[in-house]
Amino acid sequence: MGTEKRMAWGEDNLKQPLLGLGRWSKSHPLDRVAITTILVLTLLIGGIIWSGDHTFPKVREFSWQNQQIGVEDIAFILTFNRAMDWESVTDNLKIQPPIPGKFSWSGRRLAYTLNQPAPYGQSFQVTLDQATAATHSSSGKWVKIQPFTGQFRSRDRALISLGIDGDENGRLVMHNLTQKTHQILTPPTLTVLDFKADLKRDRILFTAIDRGKQNQDLFEQKLYAVPLTSTTAQSDYQLLLENQDYQLLDFDITPNGAVLIVQQFSRQENEPVSLWELTDSAPRRLQHNADGQFLITPDGQTLVVSQNQGVAMVPLYGDAKSKPIDFWPKFDQILSFARDGSAALMAQNNPDSTRSLYLLSNQGQEQELLKVGGYVLDAAINPSTQTVYCLYTTFNRSQTSSFDLHISAIDLDTGKKQRLITIPKQSSGTLSLAPDGSALLYEEVTVTDKPSQSVVRDSVGQTVSESHVWLYPLQEANTISLKKKKPQKLLAGIQPLWLP
């Protein structure tokens, strides 16, 4: 009896696997497929782990791929799909045409920072071949990258000027040297007085007066904006600021184009000249007054204001009781800044009736660059902060009450000066340095005191009857030691300004 029970108990247990197989045979077909797939994938993954990493290194992303870059674009990034041997990457990365720069990396990302802005009006190709991964394969060989080719281009070489001939007289004109195009931007109903471009290159801000009114006084000007894609259609330009209550004196825009500051004088009240921020709603008055010239610093956070007692730096949004961030009593004029904010160019009157140009570093160090018997009109620092270009006048002793206009280059390391251009019997003008440091723009002006069809005036109010814009080519690598270049006459116009 006991034996039979044990046999029965054993038979039942022996049947259990057969019952399990029965359930498997009766399971859903999809379950069988899923289990089989899992088993196959497990075997494949195990095989890959056993034999080593077979993924080829490659560039996953190039931050400038098919992009158009400008002066604000200072570095591109290559992102890889795996860790790389960075020495092999830096040895094999090529940029054509070459742009000097520095490498840095973190994780799977490589950054290439330009030493100076990419030359404008060019297309570039980035290639990477023969670079290897950080680890070798199971066979002991280094795994080479899949060949990579990237493309990008820089902005066109283009400028804005105030037209002087025919239908262009008193109107803004855009001249594209790369595309060889020429376009009028503003309507014939307005006479443009002053203009500036924002760094994004999407619009031009300009002041103008109504050409149809008899009163052509400077203080009747209004502030407008025109997109650079504009035609001459009436709807393409926008009125930003009227002049019923205030007279517009000057304006400036932050480097990122986000903030527009205007300088105004009230027509109704006996109040000081004030600064206002233009917003999408109503203009907002700032707490700091500015009787003289003002500029926004490259970081967009502070204002530099020339006053009777000197030049002050004040916070853009400080209150009236805020003390200046810095103050320089010896200077009376702020000309420009280095693009990175490391230095500023300022001028001062000397006791002997001369004027001096100074370079002032952000550490407070002063360096006198030039001393002249005339006026310092403008100055600019090249992108590599190695050279300063200055526009100034000197008294012409052979001509009674006459000045000559000059442009000189000053090497900041050696102090060596080289006069590049002299225009006899011209006492005013403008200077514009290309954003990539490749060339200067200036004008040669003829004025008249006789009745003229021209509505264009120079900085001292004289009627401009004729003017030509000239381009002076530069070579950033060693400007001072090179022989003088030959200027190129571009077009008829005045106040030429390179687009950023």
HELIX and SHEET records of a PDB file:
HELIX    1   1 GLY A    2  LEU A   14  1                                  13    
HELIX    2   2 GLN A   16  SER A   25  1                                  10    
HELIX    3   3 PRO A   29  SER A   51  1                                  23    
HELIX    4   4 TRP A   86  ASN A   92  1                                   7    
HELIX    5   5 GLY A  166  GLU A  168  5                                   3    
HELIX    6   6 LEU A  218  GLU A  220  5                                   3    
HELIX    7   7 GLN A  234  ASP A  236  5                                   3    
HELIX    8   8 GLU A  476  ASN A  478  5                                   3    
SHEET    1   A 4 VAL A  59  PHE A  62  0                                        
SHEET    2   A 4 ALA A  75  PHE A  80 -1                                        
SHEET    3   A 4 ARG A 109  LEU A 114 -1                                        
SHEET    4   A 4 GLY A 101  SER A 106 -1                                        
SHEET    1   B 4 GLN A  67  ILE A  69  0                                        
SHEET    2   B 4 PHE A 148  SER A 154  1                                        
SHEET    3   B 4 SER A 123  LEU A 128 -1                                        
SHEET    4   B 4 LEU A  93  GLN A  96 -1                                        
SHEET    1   C 2 THR A 132  HIS A 136  0                                        
SHEET    2   C 2 TRP A 142  LYS A 144 -1                                        
SHEET    1   D 4 THR A 181  ILE A 184  0                                        
SHEET    2   D 4 LEU A 172  ASN A 176 -1                                        
SHEET    3   D 4 ALA A 158  LEU A 162 -1                                        
SHEET    4   D 4 ILE A 494  TRP A 498 -1                                        
SHEET    1   E 4 LEU A 190  ALA A 197  0                                        
SHEET    2   E 4 ARG A 203  ASP A 210 -1                                        
SHEET    3   E 4 LYS A 222  PRO A 227 -1                                        
SHEET    4   E 4 GLN A 238  LEU A 241 -1                                        
SHEET    1   F 4 TYR A 246  ILE A 253  0                                        
SHEET    2   F 4 LEU A 260  SER A 266 -1                                        
SHEET    3   F 4 SER A 274  LEU A 278 -1                                        
SHEET    4   F 4 ARG A 284  ASN A 289 -1                                        
SHEET    1   G 4 PHE A 294  ILE A 296  0                                        
SHEET    2   G 4 THR A 302  GLN A 307 -1                                        
SHEET    3   G 4 GLY A 310  PRO A 315 -1                                        
SHEET    4   G 4 ASP A 326  TRP A 328 -1                                        
SHEET    1   H 4 GLN A 333  PHE A 337  0                                        
SHEET    2   H 4 ALA A 343  ASN A 349 -1                                        
SHEET    3   H 4 ARG A 355  SER A 361 -1                                        
SHEET    4   H 4 GLU A 366  VAL A 372 -1                                        
SHEET    1   I 4 VAL A 376  ILE A 381  0                                        
SHEET    2   I 4 THR A 387  ASN A 396 -1                                        
SHEET    3   I 4 SER A 402  ASP A 411 -1                                        
SHEET    4   I 4 LYS A 417  ILE A 423 -1                                        
SHEET    1   J 4 SER A 432  LEU A 433  0                                        
SHEET    2   J 4 ALA A 439  THR A 448 -1                                        
SHEET    3   J 4 THR A 463  PRO A 473 -1                                        
SHEET    4   J 4 GLN A 488  ALA A 492 -1                                        
END                                                                             
